[in-house]
Amino acid sequence: MGALLAIGVVILLMFIGVPVVFSFAAMTLVLSYVYSVDISSLMTTGFWSINSIILLALPLFVMTGYLMQSGGIAVRLIRFIEAVIGSSRSGMGTSMILGCGVFGAISGTASAAVASIGTVMIDPMEKHGYKRSYSTALVGISSLLGLLIPPSITMILYAVVTRQSVAAVFLATIGPGILLIILLCIINAIKMRVNPDFVPEKIALSQRFKNIGITGFKAFPALMLPVIILGGIYGGFFTPTEAAAIAVVYAIPVGLFVYRDLNIKLLVDCLVKAATTTGVIMIILLFSFVASRIFTFEQIPQQLTEVLMDVFENKLLILLMVNLFLILMGMIMDDVSVVAILSPLLLPVMESIGIHPVHFAAIVGTSVVIGCNSPPMAPILFMSCRVGKVGMSEVIKPAFSFMLLAALPVMLITTYWPSLSLFLPRLLGYIA
């Protein structure tokens, strides 16, 4: 009961507009009061929990995302992808989806993808007959590929709070991420085929190849970023934290001297934004570690497991209830909060019914994708609306169609077909 009260306090405070950090602090105070725990001793434990070399990757990948946005890297990537496939009937929408996937393979954040790709593509798509509300909804759902395509900040947090291998968790979400890309591209192609307002862009074949060559040459330094990050990690050359540092070291000179969109003022602005974002995440993690320790002391996960096993004897029903719970929490909390507080709480339940922790990472990731685009909070969808300059009421319908036809099937397939998320970690020897 104390755990439910604490989670309810978080939800209530966030719903009325209290900052996430203070909401988590209030949750910890409620738990310490209900269970008569000395909070001062647990704060030391929380500090040592966040004193981790793995967490150094967070500010570095966040910084990489801001550098891509300010340094012209994102723009060159989008222009190259658009040159390759953008002239077909569904090409611009497909370019947006693939651009978000590539962006996720570099920065690991959804908000930066919305700001960068939405700003570049929504206006041109409207000129070619895409409804502005449709493009806004598409960038909202596509940007969440950053939670699935590694490196993902959300998956780094999951690995830290559940004590799993970061590389294994990264690999677990590649399959669901690729499947989501495929389904979104298919749905976009079908919708554009029946779109009477679409205005095809007529480009001669020779001109198209010329555009691909020019944009490909300009995008080459940007395209090397995911190769360096993922190739370095899985080639055994460096750890995820080292990969994040190399990404920053690489992105700064590319923005300053190659593309020349970055300057000292923008670089300082990127540093400030990255520091602010990281500070918020780290404080949330601190309080979530303290709350998790209280949960462990009071055997809350074991009690939750017993309740679920008594009420739902079927493993499939338990998985479905966990999916629904994660989606509901994602509707009123951001992805960082959901992962930080719920992953360690629900993991013992999953392990009790034979779900591998790495598989559960993919379940959490695909569930959060739906929650982050669902009202009332819908943080990513609201940000998309601000970038696209449209009202939420106009975006809800196309957004729900993408979630119903793409994100929901991916979540269910990931949940009930473990091989989709466990194949790569097993193939590369990260799990048995």
C-alpha positions in Angstrom: 0.0 0.0 0.0 2.9 2.4 0.8 4.4 1.8 -2.6 1.1 2.5 -4.4 0.7 5.7 -2.3 4.2 6.9 -3.3 3.6 6.2 -7.0 0.2 8.0 -6.7 1.9 11.0 -5.2 4.4 11.1 -8.1 1.6 10.9 -10.6 -0.5 13.5 -8.9 2.3 16.0 -8.5 3.4 15.6 -12.1 -0.2 15.9 -13.3 -0.6 19.3 -11.6 2.6 20.6 -13.0 5.2 20.0 -10.3 8.7 19.4 -11.9 9.7 15.8 -12.2 12.7 16.1 -9.9 10.6 17.4 -7.0 7.9 14.8 -7.6 10.5 12.1 -7.2 11.8 13.7 -4.1 8.3 13.8 -2.6 7.9 10.1 -3.5 11.0 9.2 -1.6 9.9 11.3 1.5 6.5 9.5 1.4 8.2 6.1 1.3 10.6 7.0 4.1 7.7 8.2 6.3 5.4 5.2 5.6 8.1 2.6 6.2 9.9 4.6 9.0 13.2 4.5 7.1 16.1 6.8 7.9 16.4 8.7 4.6 19.8 10.2 5.4 21.5 6.8 5.4 19.8 5.8 2.1 20.9 9.0 0.4 24.5 7.8 0.7 23.5 4.6 -1.0 21.8 6.5 -3.7 24.9 8.7 -4.3 27.2 5.6 -4.7 24.6 4.1 -7.1 24.9 7.0 -9.4 28.7 7.2 -9.0 29.0 4.9 -12.1 31.3 5.1 -15.1 28.4 3.8 -17.2 26.4 6.9 -16.5 29.1 9.1 -18.0 27.6 8.1 -21.3 24.4 10.0 -20.5 25.7 13.6 -20.7 28.0 12.7 -23.7 25.2 11.2 -25.8 22.9 14.1 -24.8 25.7 16.5 -25.9 26.0 14.6 -29.2 22.3 15.1 -29.9 22.5 18.8 -29.3 25.7 19.0 -31.5 23.9 17.2 -34.3 21.1 19.7 -34.1 23.2 22.8 -33.9 26.2 21.7 -36.0 24.3 20.9 -39.3 24.8 17.1 -39.0 21.1 16.3 -38.8 20.3 18.5 -41.8 22.9 16.8 -44.0 21.6 13.4 -43.0 18.0 14.3 -43.8 19.0 15.8 -47.2 20.9 12.7 -48.2 18.1 10.3 -47.2 15.6 12.5 -49.0 17.7 12.6 -52.1 17.8 8.8 -52.1 14.1 8.0 -51.6 12.4 11.4 -51.3 11.0 11.7 -54.9 8.6 8.8 -54.7 5.0 9.2 -53.7 5.7 8.2 -50.1 9.4 9.2 -50.2 9.3 12.2 -48.0 7.5 10.4 -45.2 9.9 7.5 -45.5 12.8 9.9 -45.4 11.5 11.3 -42.1 11.1 7.8 -40.6 14.6 6.7 -41.7 16.1 10.0 -40.6 14.7 9.5 -37.1 16.2 6.0 -37.1 19.6 7.2 -38.1 19.4 10.1 -35.7 18.6 7.6 -32.9 21.6 5.6 -33.9 23.8 8.6 -33.0 22.2 10.6 -30.2 19.8 8.2 -28.5 17.2 10.9 -27.7 13.7 11.5 -29.1 13.3 15.2 -28.2 16.4 16.2 -30.2 15.1 14.2 -33.2 11.8 16.0 -33.1 13.5 19.4 -32.9 16.0 18.7 -35.7 14.1 16.6 -38.2 10.7 18.2 -37.6 12.1 21.6 -38.2 13.7 20.6 -41.4 11.0 18.4 -43.0 7.5 19.4 -41.9 7.3 22.6 -44.1 8.6 20.9 -47.3 6.3 17.9 -46.7 3.3 20.3 -46.5 4.3 21.9 -49.8 4.1 18.5 -51.5 0.6 17.7 -50.2 1.3 16.1 -46.8 -1.1 17.4 -44.2 0.7 19.3 -41.5 -1.1 17.3 -38.8 0.0 14.1 -40.4 3.6 15.1 -40.7 3.6 16.2 -37.1 2.2 12.9 -35.9 4.7 11.0 -38.0 7.7 12.8 -36.6 6.3 12.3 -33.1 6.1 8.5 -33.4 9.2 8.2 -35.5 11.4 10.2 -33.2 10.8 7.5 -30.5 13.0 5.2 -32.6 15.7 6.9 -30.6 14.5 4.9 -27.6 15.0 1.6 -29.5 17.8 2.1 -32.0 21.1 2.0 -30.0 22.7 3.9 -28.4 19.6 4.8 -26.4 19.7 6.9 -23.3 16.6 5.1 -22.0 18.2 1.7 -22.4 21.3 3.0 -20.6 19.1 3.9 -17.7 17.4 0.5 -17.8 20.8 -1.2 -17.8 22.0 0.8 -14.8 18.9 0.4 -12.6 18.5 -3.3 -13.3 22.3 -4.1 -13.3 22.3 -5.5 -16.9 24.9 -5.3 -19.7 24.5 -2.0 -21.6 25.6 -3.7 -24.9 23.2 -6.6 -24.4 20.3 -4.2 -23.7 21.2 -2.1 -26.8 21.1 -5.2 -29.0 17.7 -6.3 -27.6 15.9 -3.3 -29.0 17.4 -3.4 -32.5 14.9 -6.0 -33.8 11.8 -4.1 -32.5 13.3 -0.8 -33.8 13.8 -2.2 -37.3 10.3 -3.7 -37.2 8.8 -0.4 -36.2 10.6 1.3 -39.1 9.3 -1.2 -41.6 5.7 -0.9 -40.3 5.7 2.9 -40.3 7.1 3.0 -43.8 4.4 0.5 -45.0 1.6 2.5 -43.4 3.0 5.8 -44.7 3.1 4.3 -48.3 -0.5 3.1 -48.0 -1.8 6.4 -46.7 0.1 8.4 -49.4 -1.3 6.1 -52.2 -4.8 7.3 -51.4 -3.8 10.9 -50.7 -5.5 13.2 -53.4 -3.5 16.2 -52.3 0.0 14.8 -52.9 2.1 16.7 -55.4 4.8 14.5 -56.9 8.2 16.0 -57.4 9.3 15.4 -61.0 13.1 14.9 -61.1 15.0 13.6 -64.1 17.0 10.4 -63.3 20.3 12.0 -64.1 19.5 14.9 -61.7 18.4 12.5 -59.0 21.8 10.6 -59.2 23.6 14.0 -59.2 21.6 15.0 -56.0 22.4 11.7 -54.4 26.1 12.2 -55.1 26.2 15.8 -53.9 24.2 15.2 -50.7 26.0 11.9 -50.1 29.4 13.6 -50.2 28.2 16.3 -47.8 26.6 13.8 -45.5 29.6 11.4 -45.4 31.1 12.9 -42.2 27.7 12.7 -40.5 27.1 9.1 -41.7 30.4 8.0 -40.1 29.0 8.8 -36.6 26.8 5.7 -36.3 29.5 3.6 -37.9 32.0 4.8 -35.3 29.6 4.4 -32.4 28.1 1.1 -33.1 31.0 -0.4 -34.9 33.3 0.6 -32.1 31.1 -0.9 -29.4 30.3 -4.2 -31.0 33.7 -4.5 -32.7 35.2 -4.5 -29.2 37.2 -1.3 -29.7 35.6 0.7 -26.9 32.8 0.6 -24.3 29.5 2.5 -24.7 30.9 5.3 -22.4 34.0 5.6 -24.5 31.9 5.6 -27.7 29.9 8.5 -26.3 33.0 10.5 -25.6 34.4 9.7 -29.1 31.1 10.8 -30.6 31.4 14.2 -28.9 35.0 14.6 -29.9 34.1 13.8 -33.5 30.9 15.9 -33.7 32.5 19.1 -32.5 35.2 19.5 -35.3 32.7 18.3 -37.9 30.2 21.1 -36.9 32.9 23.7 -36.5 35.3 23.1 -39.4 33.5 20.8 -41.9 29.9 22.1 -42.0 30.7 25.4 -40.2 27.2 25.6 -38.8 28.6 25.4 -35.3 30.3 28.3 -33.5 31.6 29.0 -30.0 28.3 30.5 -28.9 26.3 27.5 -30.1 28.8 25.2 -28.6 28.5 26.8 -25.2 24.7 26.6 -25.6 24.9 22.9 -26.3 27.1 22.4 -23.2 24.6 24.3 -21.0 21.6 22.3 -22.4 23.4 19.0 -22.0 24.4 19.8 -18.5 20.8 20.9 -17.6 19.3 17.8 -19.1 21.8 15.5 -17.5 21.4 17.2 -14.1 17.7 16.5 -14.1 18.2 12.8 -15.1 20.8 12.2 -12.5 18.7 13.6 -9.6 15.7 11.5 -10.8 18.1 8.5 -10.8 19.3 9.4 -7.3 15.8 9.3 -5.8 14.8 6.3 -7.9 17.7 4.3 -6.4 16.7 5.4 -2.9 13.1 4.3 -3.6 14.3 1.0 -5.1 16.3 0.3 -1.9 13.2 0.9 0.2 11.2 -1.3 -2.1 13.8 -4.0 -1.6 13.9 -3.6 2.2 10.1 -3.9 2.4 10.0 -6.8 -0.1 7.5 -4.8 -2.3 8.5 -6.6 -5.6 8.0 -10.0 -4.0 4.5 -8.9 -2.7 3.7 -7.6 -6.2 4.7 -10.9 -7.7 2.5 -12.8 -5.3 -0.5 -10.6 -6.0 -0.1 -10.9 -9.8 0.4 -14.6 -9.6 -2.7 -15.1 -7.5 -4.9 -12.9 -9.7 -3.5 -13.8 -13.1 -2.3 -17.4 -13.2 -1.6 -17.3 -16.9 1.8 -16.0 -18.0 0.3 -14.3 -21.1 -2.2 -12.3 -19.0 0.5 -11.2 -16.6 2.6 -9.9 -19.6 -0.4 -8.1 -21.0 -1.1 -6.5 -17.7 2.5 -5.3 -17.5 2.2 -3.9 -21.0 -0.9 -2.0 -20.1 0.6 -0.7 -16.8 3.8 0.5 -18.6 1.6 2.3 -21.3 -0.6 3.9 -18.6 2.5 5.1 -16.7 4.1 6.4 -20.0 0.9 8.4 -20.6 1.5 10.5 -17.5 5.3 10.2 -17.0 8.3 10.7 -19.3 10.4 7.7 -20.4 13.2 8.4 -17.9 10.8 8.4 -15.0 9.0 5.2 -16.2 12.3 3.3 -16.6 13.9 4.6 -13.4 11.0 3.7 -11.1 9.1 0.8 -12.7 11.9 -1.3 -14.2 13.4 -2.4 -10.9 9.9 -2.8 -9.4 8.6 -5.0 -12.2 11.7 -7.0 -13.1 11.3 -9.5 -10.2 7.7 -10.2 -11.5 9.1 -10.8 -15.0 11.8 -13.1 -13.8 9.3 -15.1 -11.8 7.4 -16.0 -14.9 10.6 -16.8 -16.9 11.2 -13.5 -18.8 14.8 -12.7 -19.3 15.9 -9.2 -18.0 17.3 -8.3 -21.5 13.9 -9.3 -23.1 12.1 -7.1 -20.5 14.3 -4.2 -21.6 12.7 -4.5 -25.1 9.2 -4.8 -23.6 9.8 -1.6 -21.6 11.1 0.3 -24.6 8.3 -0.7 -27.0 5.6 0.1 -24.3 7.1 3.5 -23.6 7.0 4.3 -27.3 3.2 4.1 -27.1 2.9 5.9 -23.7 5.0 8.9 -24.7 2.7 9.7 -27.6 -0.6 9.2 -25.7 -2.5 11.9 -23.8 -2.9 13.4 -21.3 0.9 14.1 -20.9 2.2 12.8 -24.3 5.5 14.7 -23.9 6.9 13.9 -27.3 3.7 14.4 -29.1 3.2 17.8 -27.5 6.8 18.8 -28.5 6.0 17.7 -32.1 2.9 19.9 -32.0 5.0 22.9 -31.0 7.6 22.2 -33.7 4.9 21.6 -36.3 2.8 24.6 -35.1 -0.5 22.6 -35.1 -3.0 21.9 -32.3 -3.1 18.6 -30.4 -6.7 18.0 -31.5 -5.5 17.9 -35.2 -2.7 15.5 -34.5 -4.5 13.0 -32.2 -6.2 11.1 -35.1 -3.1 10.4 -37.3 -1.0 9.7 -34.2 -3.4 7.1 -32.9 -3.5 5.4 -36.3 0.3 5.1 -36.2 0.2 3.8 -32.7 -2.6 1.3 -33.4 -1.2 0.0 -36.7 2.5 0.1 -36.0 3.6 0.7 -32.4 1.0 -1.6 -30.7 1.8 -4.6 -33.0 5.5 -4.1 -32.4 5.0 -4.1 -28.6 2.9 -7.2 -28.7 5.3 -9.1 -31.1 8.2 -8.1 -28.9 6.4 -9.2 -25.7 5.2 -12.6 -26.9 8.1 -13.5 -29.3 11.3 -13.3 -27.2 13.6 -14.3 -30.1 13.0 -10.9 -31.7 14.9 -9.2 -28.9 17.1 -12.0 -27.6 18.5 -13.3 -31.0 21.3 -10.7 -31.4 22.4 -10.6 -27.7 22.8 -14.4 -27.9 24.4 -14.4 -31.3 27.1 -12.0 -30.1 27.6 -13.8 -26.7 26.2 -11.2 -24.3 23.7 -13.7 -22.8 23.5 -17.5 -22.6 
